[in-house]
């Protein structure tokens, strides 16, 4: 059953691998961003960002089933999600990556090494982001909503 779902994801998003022993959760997060936000995914992975918006902003996308999200280099924009086993997700952070960097600049190796940050803290930081500094959600067409 899991592999059938993975195969459906691969058909819908052929530029992503959805490897069960590697990047599955991250690839699912990227699909959520591409489906629900103004994000166009890169055909191939790029260091530091996974896609861009229609107005040219570069976006790093992270997802987790756990209680923390990772951050390595300081992306122009960071979009982080908590995923749930029922298929739902929660937007944890949506805004410029420099906001996370500024909050945690005291941490050793911030912006250099892969570090984890509690989603509760990232969610609080995200609440401070102005609407114009967020990656907008796509408008849902009536036929898609029913």
Secondary structure, 3 states (H helix, E strand, C coil): CHHHHHHHHHHHCCCCCCCCCCCHHHHHHHHHHHHHECCEEEEEEECCEEEECCCCCEEEEEEECCCEEEECCCCCEEEEEEECCCCCEEEEEEEEHHHHHHHHCCCCCCCCCCEEEEHHHHHHHHCCCCHHHCCCECCCCHHHHC
